[in-house]
Amino acid sequence: MSEPIFSPSPLLEVLKGECVSPPPLWLMRQAGRYLPEYREVRHGVPSFLDLCLTPKLAAEVTLQPLRRFPFDAGIVFSDILIVPFALGQSVAFVEGEGPKLEPLRDDAAIAKLDLETAGERLAPVYETVERVVAELPPSVPLIGFCGAPWTVATYMVEGSGSKDQASARRLAYRQPETFQRLIDLLVESSARYLLGQAKAGCRVLQIFDSWAGSLPEDEFERWCIVPTRAIVDRVKAHAPDIPIIGFPRGSGPLAERYAAKTAIDAVGCDTSLPAGWIRSALQTRLPVQGNLDPILLAAGGPALDTRVKWILETLGQGPFIFNLGHGILPETPIENVERLVALVKGASG
Amino acid sequence: MSEPIFSPSPLLEVLKGECVSPPPLWLMRQAGRYLPEYREVRHGVPSFLDLCLTPKLAAEVTLQPLRRFPFDAGIVFSDILIVPFALGQSVAFVEGEGPKLEPLRDDAAIAKLDLETAGERLAPVYETVERVVAELPPSVPLIGFCGAPWTVATYMVEGSGSKDQASARRLAYRQPETFQRLIDLLVESSARYLLGQAKAGCRVLQIFDSWAGSLPEDEFERWCIVPTRAIVDRVKAHAPDIPIIGFPRGSGPLAERYAAKTAIDAVGCDTSLPAGWIRSALQTRLPVQGNLDPILLAAGGPALDTRVKWILETLGQGPFIFNLGHGILPETPIENVERLVALVKGASG
C-alpha cells in the first residue's frame, strides 16, 4: 500500500464516465467470512454488530481484502441495518438466522424512532472511515454505503428478513401515509449517514436496494425511485463531487427507469440481467457495475473463466466496474478470487 | 354451469392470438386456502399430497372457485412436486414449513429415479382431470400444468425451498453433466405428464418456472430455455392443438428471449415486469398473461381499482389474459376477488 500520492483511481475515473481498461474491480462483501483473517477477528467479538461498532476492528476487516487483492476500492465494513439501530429500533444479528428487529408496524412505533440521536450512534462508523482512509493509498477510494429506504423498511416492518417482503408491501398498500412517514425518515437519516461517511473520508457512496425487485412499477416508483432520488439530491447538495452508485437488485427492466430518474452516477446490476441488455439499456446512459454470479465465483473452474471473459467483452468497451451481482459467498475459495483478479486485471487492452 | 355447448372460450381465443374484450380471467392458485370451502375439504385429509392424489376431492377443490367466480379457466389442483414424487423421490408437505424432499445430489441418487413407474403414480391426477372436465362447460377449459425442469430441480437438489436456489446452482456449475441428466429426466417426465393431462381432457397447459429469475443468462439459456423448448416440442408433436403458457417468473429482460426461443404460445408475467415493457417487448410477439400483485389483491381498496384499470388499459388492446403475477394469497378476502372480477368483467369495450 505504498503508491505515488497522486496516482489516479480507476474507480473514480469510471464514475466520471471514462472507459478504463482493465476495468476497476471490487466485490460486494469483500470484507467478510470467506477470508480466514476475517473469521479470526469475528471470532473475538461477541456479535456482528459489535464488530461494526468497534472502529479499530471494523477498520481492520475493511482493510483485510485490500492486503490480499489489488481491489480498486475498499467498502466500509458495516451493515444496512445500522440505520434502524441508530434510529433506536432494537436490532440483533442472530448467528445462522439473520437479523432480528422489533417489528415496527404503526405510527406510534415510527414516532418513537429518533433521528436526532442517530448521528451519535453512527459515530463509530465515521471513526472507522477515518481510520481506513488514513491507511489507503489515494488510488483506492473507500466506499461508504447505506441501504435504500425501501429495503431497510422491509426489515424494520417485518422484524427480520422475509419471503417476498410481504409485511412491508402490505403496510405500504394498506396504510400508505404511515409507510410514507417511515420512508421519509429513512430518506433523511440515510442522507445524513451517507454525508457523514463522505465527510469522514469516503470518496464514493453506494445505495443498496436489495429488495427493489419485489415491487410492481407504481410502488417501485414511489418507494424505490422517489426516495433514492431524494437521498441523491440531499447528498449532492452538500457533497456534489461524491459519485453515488445505486443498486436496485432484481428490478429487471425497471432498472432502466431507475437509472433515468434517480440521478445516481452509476448503476449496479444483479446477476439476472443479461450483459447485452445492460450494455444497450443502461450503459449507453451511465457507468454500470456488476454482475458475476457469486455462486459461479464460489464454484470456479472453466465456467468462471468463460463468464468473466464474456462480461469483460460485453461491458468492457464502456464505463464499467467489475463486481459480483450480489455479495461474495462465505464458501468462496481464496484461489477463485485470485483467479478472478488475474482474469480482470490481465484484461488490459 | 349450464351454457350452450358450443360457446367459445375467451381463453382459447386469446391463446390463438385474438384480442378479446373483456379479457379472460383466471388466478394462479385459484383453488386454495383463501376459500373457506377449500379449507373445509383440506381439513378432512391428512396431508396436502393426499388431497392432490384423491381424484374426487382434488376435482371438488378444482371446481370450487368456478362455482363462486366466473373465471374463464379451471386449473388442476395439484403441485409441481408431484413429478419428483412420481419419479420415486420422497416428497412431503410439512404444514407451515413447505415441501420436504430427500435431497438428491449425485448420479447415484438420480439413477434411482424411475421414469417408467411415474405414469402409474400420476394416474390419480389424470382421473381428477376427467372428473373436472365432465363438470365444466365447454367455454371453460381446464388448464393442466407442471413445474419447469429448472424449478423442480431446485427443490429436488435442495430437499426443500431455498434462498437463491444455491444448491442446484452449485451443482449445475460444478457437475453440469450430472445436473443435465436430472434436467433431461425432468424434460421427459414433464412432457409425458403434460400429455397425460391433455389426453385426460386439459385444453391448455402451463409450465411454471418459478425460480427462472435466479439464473444468469447462460444458465437461463441452458436450464430454462432449452428444457422448456424440449418439453414444448415433445408435447406439440403429440398434441399440436393444445396451447402452452410459459411462466418464467423473475426472469426480467430475459423473458423476451424466453418468449422468442421456447415456442410457447403465451407468456406469463410476474409482478415486477412493468406493463409498458410487457406490451412492447412481449405482447408484440405473443399473448401475455398477468400480472396483478397478489398482495394488492389481498390489500384491496382504491389502489386495487387503479392498478386493475391500468393493467387493462395498457395490455387490454392486445391478446391478454388477466391473472396475478404470482399465486393468490391465503389471506385474500373473497370480496376483493369479487371486486377484481367486477373490474375485469365490466371492462368490455
Interface residues (C-beta under 8 A of the other chain):
Chain A: D164 A166 R169 R170 Y173 R174 P176 G213 S214 L215 P216 E217 D218 E219 F220 G250 S251 G252 P253 L254 R257 T271 S272 L273 P274 A275 W277 A281 N291 D293 I295 L296 A298 A299 G301 A303 R307 W310 G325 L329
Chain B: D164 A166 R169 R170 Y173 R174 P176 G213 S214 L215 P216 E217 D218 E219 F220 G250 S251 G252 P253 L254 R257 T271 S272 L273 P274 A275 W277 A281 N291 D293 I295 L296 A298 A299 G301 A303 R307 W310 G325 L329
